[in-house]
Every structure is written in structure tokens, then in C-alpha cells.
């Protein structure tokens, strides 16, 4: 007896523990493979042609994929290179000095026509540019200090730069670097005093003052006294670069300038 049970009925019987067997569907008949292809050799005249044996066609052997060939590059012989030129050795000026040096003094106000040769000034400091001492921030501050004493009307105000050992001159912004005739300080200072013949010398900065005066005292003690440089009175004050960082020291620097302004060389015998 055939049981025509649907899916719900089969599930109910399976839950009740009743196993149902039903015939499995017949397996599909295998599909016969296609007969191998037959290679037929055509002849011009089938009557006159001899019998031809027909063999099953064998599949062609797989061919390897063609290897990509890089485009040919013409190997050109390298062009002869020019012979390397010898690099000249640096000038002796580039070698850091081992002692303090001094640059020639320049006029602070070369266009001025006033002032007296007997009331001249010589300012010595580590300026940013010996050839143009009143340029840059620190140079402009020094210019303002001298102008406050109305020294910009005098043609007898000289400024000489000094350079400590192992350092190099720093060019002011916007100015081309120029060669500086640095000379040993101990030799240049007497010649500079003889050339400018100032009534007083103003030395700015601790290190410059120690080098010029040959002293190891602190800046406070150096500022508190009047020194002598080959018979010329000298006053020590702050470096303008320090005053830019420490504005509270500007009143003391102004007092130093007023003290230097009041100095006069001793009268000649």
C-alpha cells in the first residue's frame, strides 16, 4: 500500500517514534560521454586515393604561456665623465682664531660735519657686523643711545668690533658678508687709539671689557670705576644685546654713558 504523506504528516509520525520507509528516487541514468572527435583527412579524389586510416583525434599538448619579454634597451656605452676638479683649501680667515681680535674702527656717522676732534668717542664691542656697526637690533639700540647724547651730529665717533677666540663674525640681516681685516687685539688696540685719538673709550659687554682691560673682575666692579687705556679714560657698560633681553638694565646703561660723556682727557703738559 502506498502512503502518500506530506511533509507535516511525516514530521508528526517521526515525533511519535514511528519510522517511515519510502522508496528512494531512482538515480539519474548517466549521460554517455560524447564520442571522441574524429580527424578526417580530405583527399582530392576519393576514388584514386588510397585507404586512409582514421584515428581518434588526440587533444593537443598544452603549450606553456609565453614568457613576457622586457623591451629591449639599447646598452649605450657610458659617456666619458669630466675629470674632477680639485677643491681649493679654505682660506686662513675661515679658521677660528685662538685669541681676541679687533677690526678696524669705522665712523659711526660719516655724513656728520659737527663735533670736535678733542671730544671724540671710541666704542668697542662685539658687534654683529664690524663694517656696519649700527645695523641689526643691537646696532639700532646703540644708535639710539648715541643719539640720546646728540652724538649723531659728530664726525668723531668711532666704533671698533672685537671678536672672541673660536667664534666667527655674524652678518647683520640683509647685508652681504664682507671680508674683515681682523688683527690681534693686543696689536690693534694701540694703533686704533693712535688713529682715532678719542677723548674717552666706551667698552660694551663683560667679555669685551675683560679682553680690552686685561681684567677678570665682574661686570659690576668694572662699571664702578674709570679705567685707563694707554692714557685714555675708559668706561665699561652693558652690551646692547644684553639690554634687549633685560630692559631693566637700561637706566644703569644710561648712567654709564653720562659718566663717559663727562670724561675729558688730561690736559697736555
C-alpha positions in Angstrom: 0.0 0.0 0.0 1.4 3.3 -1.0 1.5 6.0 1.6 1.0 9.5 0.2 2.2 11.5 3.2 3.0 15.1 3.1 5.8 16.8 5.0 3.7 17.7 8.0 2.4 14.2 8.4 5.9 12.7 8.2 7.1 15.1 10.9 4.2 14.1 13.2 4.9 10.4 12.8 8.6 11.0 13.4 7.8 12.8 16.7 5.7 9.7 17.7 8.6 7.4 17.2 7.3 5.8 14.1 9.8 5.3 11.4 8.6 5.5 7.9 10.4 4.0 4.9 9.7 5.0 1.5 11.4 4.2 -1.7 14.2 6.4 -2.7 14.0 8.1 -6.1 15.8 6.3 -8.9 19.2 7.6 -9.6 19.5 9.5 -12.8 20.9 7.5 -15.7 24.5 8.5 -16.5 24.7 10.6 -19.6 27.0 8.8 -22.1 30.1 10.8 -22.9 30.3 12.3 -26.3 32.3 10.2 -28.8 35.8 11.5 -29.4 36.2 13.7 -32.3 37.4 12.0 -35.4 40.0 13.5 -37.6 39.0 13.3 -41.2 41.7 13.7 -43.8 40.2 15.1 -47.0 41.6 14.0 -50.3 41.2 15.5 -53.8 39.9 12.3 -55.5 38.3 9.7 -53.2 38.3 7.0 -55.9 42.0 7.3 -56.7 43.1 8.0 -53.1 44.4 5.0 -51.1 42.6 4.0 -48.0 43.1 6.3 -45.1 43.1 5.1 -41.6 41.1 7.2 -39.3 42.4 7.6 -35.8 40.8 9.3 -32.9 42.0 12.9 -32.6 44.3 13.4 -29.6 44.0 16.6 -27.8 46.8 19.0 -28.5 49.5 19.1 -25.9 49.2 22.2 -23.6 51.5 24.9 -24.5 53.3 27.0 -21.9 52.2 30.5 -21.5 54.6 32.8 -23.4 57.1 34.5 -21.1 56.8 38.3 -21.2 59.8 39.7 -22.8 61.1 43.0 -21.4 61.5 45.7 -24.0 65.0 45.7 -25.4 67.1 48.5 -24.1 69.9 49.7 -26.2 73.0 49.4 -24.0 74.8 52.6 -24.8 78.4 53.0 -23.7 78.6 55.5 -20.8 79.7 58.9 -21.8 83.2 59.9 -20.6 82.8 61.9 -17.4 84.8 65.1 -16.9 87.7 64.9 -14.7 87.0 66.1 -11.1 88.4 69.4 -10.3 90.4 69.9 -7.1 88.6 71.8 -4.4 90.7 74.7 -3.2 91.5 74.7 0.5 89.6 77.2 2.7 91.2 80.5 3.3 93.0 81.1 6.5 90.3 83.6 7.6 87.8 80.7 8.0 90.0 79.1 10.7 88.7 80.1 14.1 91.1 82.4 16.0 92.7 81.3 19.2 93.0 84.9 20.7 90.9 88.0 20.8 91.0 90.0 17.5 90.0 93.5 16.6 88.6 95.0 13.4 89.5 98.5 12.1 87.4 101.3 13.6 84.8 102.9 11.4 83.0 106.2 11.7 79.5 105.8 13.2 78.2 108.9 11.4 80.4 109.6 8.4 77.9 112.2 7.0 78.1 114.3 10.1 80.0 117.6 10.0 79.9 118.7 13.6 81.8 117.7 16.7 85.3 118.3 17.9 88.3 116.2 17.4 89.2 116.8 21.1 85.9 115.4 22.2 85.8 112.2 20.2 84.5 108.8 21.2 85.7 105.2 20.6 83.2 102.4 21.2 84.5 98.9 21.4 82.1 95.9 21.4 81.2 92.5 19.9 79.0 93.9 17.2 77.1 91.8 14.7 78.8 93.4 11.7 82.1 95.3 12.1 81.7 97.1 8.8 78.2 98.4 9.6 78.0 98.5 13.4 74.7 100.3 13.7 72.7 97.7 11.8 70.6 94.9 13.3 68.6 95.1 16.5 71.5 95.6 18.8 73.1 98.1 16.4 69.9 100.2 16.3 69.8 100.3 20.1 73.4 101.5 20.2 72.5 104.1 17.7 69.6 105.3 19.9 71.9 105.5 22.9 74.4 107.7 21.0 71.7 109.8 19.5 70.4 110.5 23.0 73.7 112.2 23.7 73.3 114.0 20.3 76.5 112.3 19.1 74.9 111.7 15.7 76.0 115.2 14.8 79.7 114.5 15.4 82.1 113.0 12.8 84.4 111.9 15.6 82.5 108.9 16.9 84.3 105.7 16.1 83.2 102.1 16.6 85.5 99.1 16.5 84.4 95.5 16.7 86.2 92.8 18.6 85.9 89.0 18.3 86.4 86.4 20.9 88.5 83.3 20.3 86.9 80.4 18.4 84.0 82.5 17.1 83.2 83.9 13.8 81.7 87.3 12.8 77.9 87.3 12.4 76.5 89.2 9.4 73.6 91.5 10.0 70.3 90.6 8.3 70.0 91.9 4.8 73.7 92.7 4.5 76.1 90.8 2.4 79.0 89.2 4.1 82.3 91.0 3.7 85.9 90.3 4.5 87.0 91.8 7.8 90.7 92.7 8.4 90.9 91.0 11.8 94.1 91.7 13.7 95.3 90.6 17.1 93.8 92.7 19.8 97.0 93.5 21.7 98.5 94.9 18.5 95.4 96.6 17.0 94.2 98.5 20.1 97.2 100.8 20.4 97.1 101.6 16.7 93.3 102.2 16.9 93.8 104.7 19.8 96.5 106.5 18.0 94.4 106.7 14.8 91.1 107.9 16.4 92.6 109.9 19.3 89.3 109.7 21.3 88.6 111.7 24.5 87.1 108.6 26.1 86.6 104.9 25.3 83.3 103.1 25.9 83.7 99.3 26.2 80.4 97.4 26.0 80.0 93.9 27.4 81.7 91.8 30.1 83.8 89.7 27.8 84.9 92.5 25.6 85.8 94.6 28.7 87.9 91.8 30.2 89.8 91.3 27.0 90.4 95.0 26.4 91.3 95.8 30.0 93.1 92.5 30.8 90.9 92.0 33.9 88.9 89.1 35.3 86.6 91.2 37.5 82.8 91.1 37.5 80.9 93.5 35.3 79.6 95.4 38.4 83.1 96.2 39.6 84.3 97.1 36.1 81.4 99.5 35.7 82.0 101.2 39.0 85.4 102.6 38.1 87.1 104.6 35.4 89.9 102.7 33.6 92.9 103.9 31.6 93.8 102.6 28.1 97.2 103.9 27.1 96.4 107.2 28.8 92.8 107.4 27.6 90.0 107.1 30.2 87.6 104.2 29.6 84.1 103.3 30.9 82.5 99.9 30.9 78.8 99.3 30.3 76.3 96.7 29.2 76.3 95.1 25.8 73.3 96.3 23.8 72.4 92.6 23.1 72.0 92.1 26.8 69.9 95.3 27.1 67.5 93.9 24.5 67.0 90.9 26.8 67.0 92.8 30.0 65.3 96.2 29.6 65.5 96.8 33.4 69.3 97.5 32.9 68.8 100.4 30.5 68.7 103.1 33.2 72.1 101.9 34.5 73.5 101.8 31.0 72.3 105.4 30.5 74.1 106.4 33.7 77.3 104.8 32.3 77.0 106.8 29.1 76.5 110.1 31.0 79.6 109.3 33.1 81.7 108.6 29.9 80.3 111.9 28.4 81.7 113.8 31.3 85.2 112.5 30.9 87.9 114.6 29.4 91.5 113.5 28.6 94.1 115.1 30.9 95.5 118.3 29.5 98.8 118.1 27.7 101.8 119.3 29.8 
